[in-house]
């Protein structure tokens, strides 16, 4: 089941944010700052969505991917020269239905994609989870990019969708592959 809502839109250059992911962002584009200020004045929720071309300064709806993440702005700090530093907490996937360009910022009508709560079960999914977790553990040991302690939480995680998102957020993947994983609503496909 999904819920429809309208949110201020924050286009991101070359970054995909997954649910359950906390990220610091420095935002300086006037339209993006205005979207953040609108979100903060409301319920602190904003739609973060990746741009297809990170070089564009003023992306239109066609320049954005169709799936983004509803995020909650947890903290914000005004920096010099009009830049806002924000801490966003990814909440859930959202499919963009329409984008409306307002005078100072864009808004998106979205369908929030609720994780079903029905965890895929059976030997196939157990084997898939075990294989993915094992490969990720190997990568962590070889890469030294994240502390080995992070493996403890992953090894005991029972939410397979969250597990897939957390692993994807740590891997060095191409931008379009990261976006493809975000757009995969089916947990087993992810």
C-alpha positions, 0 to 999 in steps of 0.5 A, spaced: 500 500 500 502 506 498 500 513 500 500 520 496 503 526 498 506 533 496 513 534 498 518 540 496 523 537 491 531 537 492 535 535 486 541 531 488 547 531 483 550 524 483 548 522 489 542 517 491 540 516 498 536 510 500 531 509 506 535 508 513 541 512 510 543 519 514 547 523 510 550 530 511 548 535 505 551 542 503 546 545 499 547 552 495 542 552 489 537 558 491 531 553 489 534 548 493 535 552 499 527 555 498 525 547 498 529 546 504 526 552 508 519 550 506 520 543 508 523 546 515 517 550 516 512 544 515 513 537 517 521 537 515 519 532 510 522 533 503 523 528 497 531 527 495 531 525 488 538 524 483 539 528 477 540 524 471 546 529 469 549 532 475 552 538 471 545 541 470 544 547 475 537 548 474 534 541 472 527 540 470 522 534 471 525 530 465 532 531 468 530 527 474 529 520 476 522 517 477 524 514 484 527 518 490 527 518 497 522 521 502 527 524 507 526 528 514 531 534 515 534 532 522 538 538 523 540 544 519 545 550 519 546 556 515 553 557 513 556 563 509 554 565 502 547 562 503 549 555 504 545 550 508 548 544 511 543 539 513 542 532 515 537 528 512 534 521 514 532 517 508 525 514 510 522 511 504 522 510 497 517 514 493 515 514 486 514 521 482 507 522 479 508 529 477 513 535 478 510 542 479 515 548 478 513 553 483 516 560 483 521 559 488 522 551 488 519 545 485 514 540 489 513 533 487 506 529 488 509 522 490 506 515 492 510 513 498 512 506 497 511 502 503 515 496 505 510 490 505 512 488 512 511 481 508 518 479 508 520 474 503 521 467 506 523 460 504 530 457 502 531 461 496 531 468 500 535 465 505 540 463 501 540 469 497 541 473 504 546 469 506 550 469 499 549 477 499 551 478 507 557 473 506 560 477 500 559 483 503 563 481 509 569 479 504 568 486 501 569 489 508 575 485 510 578 487 504 576 494 503 577 497 510 572 502 508 567 501 513 569 498 520 568 491 521 563 492 527 558 494 522 558 487 520 555 485 527 548 489 525 548 487 518 549 479 520 543 480 525 538 484 521 532 480 519 529 486 515 531 484 508 529 490 504 533 494 509 539 489 509 539 490 501 539 498 502 544 498 507 549 494 503 548 498 497 549 504 500 556 502 502 558 499 496 562 503 490 557 502 485 556 506 479 550 512 479 545 508 475 546 502 478 545 505 485 539 508 482 536 502 479 537 499 486 533 504 489 527 503 484 527 496 485 521 496 490 521 488 490 526 486 495 528 480 492 530 483 486 534 488 490 
